[in-house]
C-alpha cells in the first residue's frame, strides 16, 4: 500500500516512545516530516497540538488521513498497512529470545 500524502510525526527527541516510532519509520523506509514538540517547554499543551493529540503526549503520527497517538498502535498500523520489511518475524516462535 503506497500513499503519497505527507506523513507527519510529532515527536520529542528524548521520548523513548517517539524513538520507537522513528526507528520503525526508518526501518520501513517511510519518509516523514518531523515536527518537534518540546515537552519541557510545555508545547504539548498548545491549542494546535491538542487538536492532534488530546492526550497531550508524543508521539503523534499523521498518515493516510489518520491521526495515531500511541507508539504501539502506530507500530501496529505501520505493520498492517506496510508489511514489508516486517518489524517482527512472521513466526511467533522466532520472536522469542530465551
C-alpha positions in Angstrom: 0.0 0.0 0.0 1.7 3.2 -1.2 0.3 6.6 -0.2 1.9 9.8 -1.5 0.3 12.0 1.2 2.7 13.8 3.5 3.5 11.7 6.6 4.0 13.9 9.7 5.5 12.8 13.0 5.0 15.0 16.1 7.8 14.0 18.4 10.3 14.9 21.1 13.8 13.8 20.8 14.1 12.5 24.4 10.9 10.4 24.3 11.5 6.7 24.2 8.1 6.1 22.7 9.0 8.5 19.9 12.3 6.7 19.3 10.3 3.5 18.7 8.3 5.1 16.0 11.2 6.9 14.4 13.1 3.6 14.3 10.2 1.8 12.7 9.7 4.6 10.1 13.4 4.5 9.2 13.4 0.7 9.0 10.4 0.6 6.7 11.8 3.4 4.6 8.9 5.8 5.2 9.8 9.4 4.6 8.1 11.8 7.0 8.1 15.4 8.2 9.4 15.8 11.7 7.6 18.4 13.9 9.2 18.8 17.3 7.0 19.1 20.4 9.2 20.3 23.2 7.8 18.6 26.3 9.9 20.5 28.8 8.6 23.8 27.4 5.1 22.5 27.5 4.4 22.7 23.8 2.2 19.6 24.1 -0.3 21.8 25.8 -0.6 24.2 22.9 -4.0 24.5 21.3 -2.6 23.4 17.9 -1.1 20.2 19.3 -4.1 19.3 21.5 -6.1 19.2 18.2 -3.8 16.5 17.0 -3.5 14.7 20.3 -6.0 15.5 23.1 -3.9 13.3 25.5 -1.1 15.9 25.2 1.5 13.2 24.7 4.0 12.2 22.0 4.4 10.6 19.5 1.6 11.5 17.1 1.7 10.2 13.6 -0.4 11.7 10.8 -0.5 9.1 8.0 -3.0 8.0 5.3 -5.5 10.6 6.6 -5.4 9.1 10.1 -4.0 10.6 13.3 -2.4 7.9 15.5 -1.4 8.7 19.1 0.2 5.8 20.8 3.6 4.3 19.8 2.4 0.7 20.0 -0.8 1.5 18.0 1.4 3.3 15.4 3.7 0.3 15.1 0.8 -2.0 14.6 -0.7 0.3 12.0 2.6 0.5 10.1 2.9 -3.3 10.2 -0.6 -3.8 9.0 -0.5 -1.3 6.2 3.1 -1.6 5.1 4.1 -5.2 6.0 7.5 -5.2 4.2 10.0 -5.1 5.6 8.5 -6.7 8.7 9.2 -5.3 12.1 8.8 -8.8 13.7 9.5 -12.3 12.3 6.2 -13.8 11.0 6.6 -17.0 13.0 5.8 -16.4 16.7 8.4 -18.9 17.9 11.1 -16.8 16.1 10.2 -13.8 18.2 11.5 -15.4 21.5 15.0 -14.7 22.6 15.3 -17.2 25.6 
